[in-house]
Amino acid sequence: MSKQHGEIIIDGYDMVKKPKKAKKQIGYMPEGVPLYTDLTVKEFVTYMAEMKQVNKKEKKEKIEKIIEKTGLKEVEKKLIKNLSRGYKQRVSMAGALVGEPKILILDEPTVGLDPKQITEIRNLIKELGKKHTIILSSHILSEVSQICNKVIIINKGKIVAIDTPENLENKVSTDNSIYVTVEDPQNKIKTIKETIKDIKKLELVEENEDGTKQYIIVAKGEIDIRKTIFAAFAKENITIFEMKKADTTLEDAFMKLIEGGEK
């Protein structure tokens, strides 16, 4: 599909006026890992180098570097069809790296992988991010939060937010909330709300089989009342087993931004 309006500029090159130079700046790893499975790993990377017209004098050295960088050295002579899904993802990424593009576009790079493979690919992406600009498309928002330093949220073709994961989470965080799990056989926690004036809400969340109870405590404004809670609970002989802030996740931010945009 050709563009209908606007401009596409990649590292200073206009995609229409200088398409070859513009495309040379990009390495693309599509979803689904489309590979020539009857080739060995090294044959595939070599083929990609020839396709991208890598300098013949430097080709052998650059192929070796890419295979080493993507952790494929031990399987370089194996047929791609005999590799695990995780290794196939690495081969696809190696193909995207050929030609030393400044920008890597990775489409759902960890889909279908087991937990160990996911960790390995995420670490590889982080390492590549030190020398390349990486554009990552993913619906796994916990992954986006771990890997990316800037997030663009798109809903129905329109950009609804651009910011860091941390800022997006903070923007939709409405309450200064804390989860606290306690042992309170005499149910003295009921008097805590009157004791601590900075508590806006105190509500039971869950009763556990071991006799402990989890409460959510919402403080007024931006006040950090954790020290006050420790002191007050100790005074009432309420044992605290766990206390943690109710952090907003990127998933929470995504849902609130999408819902807000639709309204």
Secondary structure as UniProt FT lines:
FT   STRAND          9..10
FT   TURN            11..12
FT   STRAND          13..14
FT   TURN            15..17
FT   HELIX           19..24
FT   STRAND          26..29
FT   TURN            31..32
FT   TURN            37..38
FT   HELIX           41..51
FT   TURN            52..53
FT   HELIX           56..69
FT   TURN            70..71
FT   HELIX           73..75
FT   TURN            76..77
FT   HELIX           80..82
FT   HELIX           85..97
FT   TURN            98..99
FT   STRAND          103..107
FT   TURN            109..112
FT   HELIX           115..128
FT   TURN            129..131
FT   STRAND          133..137
FT   HELIX           141..147
FT   STRAND          151..155
FT   TURN            156..157
FT   STRAND          158..163
FT   HELIX           165..172
FT   STRAND          176..183
FT   TURN            185..186
FT   HELIX           188..191
FT   HELIX           192..195
FT   TURN            197..198
FT   STRAND          199..207
FT   TURN            209..210
FT   STRAND          213..219
FT   TURN            221..222
FT   HELIX           226..235
FT   TURN            236..237
FT   STRAND          239..245
FT   HELIX           250..262
//
